[in-house]
Amino acid sequence: MAHALEIALHAKDYKTLKASKGHDGIRMAIGHTPDLIILDIRLPDIEGWQVLSNFKASDKAKNIPVIILTQLNQMGDINAGFDLGATGYLTKPLDLHKLYKKITEILGD
C-alpha cells in the first residue's frame, strides 16, 4: 500500500519519504521536517496513535499536518485521531481523489 501511495503522489509531483515502521517515521519527521505526514495506525513496531503522540510532543514535528489513512473507521477511532492532533482522517480503501483534495486543502497547492 505504501509503495502504491508513493507512486500516486509522485504522479502529482509530490516528493515523498517513506518509513515502514513507526520509530523510523518519528526519526524521519524530526530529522527532515516534511510539509505533511500520511500515517497509518497499524504499523509493525508501534501503533500509529503513539507515533502521532510523539510527533505532537516534538518541538520539531508538532506543527506538521498529519493525515491518518487507516482501515479503522469507527467514530471512536476517528475522534481519537483528531483528539491527538491529526489534521485529516481518511479510511481505506484509499480514494485518491479524497486524498488529493485533503492534501490540497492542507498545503494550499
Secondary structure, DSSP 8 states (H G I E B T S, - for coil): -HHHHHHHHHHTT------SSHHHHHHHHHHH--S-EEE-S--SSS-HHHHHHHHHH-TTTTTS-EEEEES--SHHHHHHHHHTT-SEEEESS--HHHHHHHHHHHH--
